Amino acid sequence: MPAALALRACVFVCLPFLLGAFVLPLFPGQKTSFSARSSFPKTMTRAHNLDGQEIPGPLEPLANVLLVKVKDAEDMSAGGIVLPDQAKEKPTEGEVVAAGPGRQHPETAVLMPMPVKPGSKVLYGKFDGMSVIYDGAPHVLIRDDDILLTWTGSSMTLDAVETVRDRILVKVKKAQEKSAGGILLAPSMTKARPTEGEVIKVGPGRIASTGEVADVKVKPGDGVKFKDFAGTEIKIQDENYLVMYSVDVLARW
């Protein structure tokens, strides 16, 4: 019995070293580790795929670049009609997979940290960024300045969304259908893009060259007059809004 126990202990101790001598040559170039509980090589890193080509490690954005996994395009219209591929609107929502450390100010070298982190949901411009296929799924590489809104949770609701940096969310004022004298206005006049609205959300402010955050000069509830064609039109819960920079506001009340 003691001899059997001694033999079993010898096998338990020596087996990892024997595997290292005879099995590892079968896996050239692989980084492996052994433990007393495991007698098989463990790969330390796994390969990833970028645009159909294998890369040795994960995709790591640099500076103020984010890697965003794109939300699937809607398969049905609001009326329940199945949409063909060419009719599907290009998605502009996604979840941050990885983020760079931030951009350094070109004059002071102060690091300007990223406004979002992995796991955050973001809304970005339709034509922003570079589309890639990463690990078999559509992704986009965008910069932090491309972010219109961010939120957590499963859906983009008015309560959940937040603006970043010095962007503000404005609920646009509906165009008048009649003049002050009661005359019906022509459709071309009523469809003109509004230049007034109410501030709903305000970002923390733009980061100055010193690293300090400059306050935004408007607050939620303010009425504002802004530049023609300012901001990006978006829709949240069937309501029309604009996301714009605070510097696009000309006056408030």
N, C-alpha and C positions, 0 to 999 in steps of 0.2 A: 504493500500500500504506500509506504513512504516513497519508494522508487517511482511509482505511478504519479504521485503528486509532484515530485521533482521534475519528471519529464514534462508534465502539463505546464508547470511554471516556466520551464525553459522554452517551450514552444510559444507561450504567450509573450515572453520578453523578446525572443529572437525573431519572431515572424515579421514584424515591421522592417527590421534591417534586411532580412532575406528578400522581402518584396522590393525594398529600395535598390538592392543590388541586381535583381533579375527582371523586375517589372518596369522600373523607370526607363531603361533603355528603349522600351517599346513605345514611350511617349516623349520623344525628343522635343525640346523647346517648351514644355509645359512646366509652369511653376506649381510645385506640389508641396503638401505638408502631411506629416504623419502624426498620429497620436496612438496611445495604447488602446484606445477604444475603436480605432478605425485602421484597417489594414489595407485600404485602397487609396490611391492618390486622389487628392481633391484639387480641382482647378481653382486658382485664386481669382482669376478674372474671366469673364465670359465675353465672347465676341458679340458685336452689334452689327447692324446693317444700315447703311446710308445710301439711298438712291440705288439699291440693287447691288451694292458692293459691300463686302465684309470689312469692318474696321475693328482694330484690336481692343478698343475700349469704348466707354460711353462718350457721347458727344457733349463737350463742355463749352458753353458759350463764354466769350471773353467780354471784358469791359461792361458796357451797358446793354448787352444783347441777351434776349430770352429765347429759350426753346419752348414752344407752346404746342401741345397736342390739340389739333383742330377738332371741334365738335362736328359730329356727323351732320351732313346736309339734310334738311327736312324732305321726307319722302312724299308728303301730302300737302296740298294747299289748305288754306284756312277753311275752305268749304268741303274738305274731305276728298278732293280729287287727287288721284295718284299722279305725281309729276314725273315726266321723263327726265333722264339725266341732264339734257341740255337746258331744261327749264328750271332746274334747281338753282336757287340763289347761292352764290359763293358764301360759305360760312365765315363769320368774322368773330366767332367766340371760340374760346378754348381754355385749357388748363395748363398752367405753367409747370413744365417738367423740370427745367433747370434754368438757373439765372447766373449771369456773370457777377463779379464783385461790385460793379459800378464803374462809372466813368470818372477819370481825373480831370479837374478843371485845367484847361490848356495853359493858363497863366500862373496859377498858384499851386497846381498839382494836388489840390485838396480833393479827396475822394468823395464823390457824390453817390451815396448808397442807392441801391435799387428800391423802388417804391412797392414792389411786390416780391413774393417768395414762392418757391415750389409749392404747389397745391392750390394757389390762388386762381380764381377764374378771372378772365380778362376779356374785354371787348376792344377790338382794334379796327383800324380802317380797312376798307375792302381791298385797297391796292397796296397796303403796307407789307413790308417784309419779303422774305424769300421762302417759297414753298419747297419742302423736302419730304421724302418718304423715309421715315426713321423707324427701324424695327417693324416694317410692314404696315405702318399707319401714317396718315397724313399729318405733318407737323409744319410749323412756320417759324422762321427765325425773325424776330422783330426787335426793335430798340425800345427802351423804356418810354421815349417820347411818343411812340406809336400807341400807347395805351390810352384808351378813352375812358373806360370805367373798369373797376375791379369789384369783386364780391366773393363771398363764400356761400356754400350751400349749393343746392341742385339747380336753382333757377334764378334768372336775373329779375328781381323785383325792385320796386322803388325804395323800399325800406332797406334792402340788402346792399345796393350799389354804393360805391364811394368813388369820388374823383381823386386823381393823383396830382401831385405837384401844384401848379397854379391853374389847373383846369377847373371849370365850374359847369354845373348842370343847370340848364335854364328851360323852364316850361314856356313854350312860345305862346304868344298872345294870338288868338284866332283872328283871322282877317275879317274886317267888317264887310257885311253884304249890302249895307245901305250907307249912303252919305249922311252927314249931319242933318241935311234937309229932307231925308226920307227917300232919296232917289236910289233905285237899285243900281249897284255898281256892275260894270262889265266883268265877265269872268276873268279876263286877263288882269284886271286890277285886284280881284279878290284872291287870285292864286299867286300874287306876288309874295315872295318870301318875307315873313315878318322880321322886324328889327326891334321888337320889344318883347319883354317877357318877365317872368318871375324867377329869381334864383332859388333853386331847390337844394343843391348840394355844392359845397365848396371844398377844394383841396387844401392841404396844409400850407402850401406856398412853394415858390421856387427856391432852390438852394443857391445862395449867393457864392461868389468866388471865395469867400472866407469860410464857407461851410455853414453859415447861419441861414435860417429859413426866413425868407421875406414874407410878411403877412399879405394875404389877399385883401383887397380894399372893399370887397362886398361881402355880404353875409346872407344866409338863407332868409327868404321873405322879402328881400329888396326887389323893387321893380327896377329894370335896367333898360337902357337904350344902347344897342350895340351896332357895330359896323355892318354894312351890307355884306351878305354872303359869309358872315363869320360863322365859324364852328362847323360841326358835322351833325347832320340830321340822324336821329335814332328814334326808335319806338320802344317804349317800355309799357307793358300791360295795355297796349292799344292806345297809348297817349303819345303825342309828338313832343320831342325834346331836342335841344341842341347841347352838344358838348363843345365848349370853346375855352380859349385862354382868357384869363381875367383882363389882360391888356386890350382885348377886343371890345370891352365895355367902355362906352363913351360917357355915360352919365347914369346916375341912379337916383331913386327917390324912396 
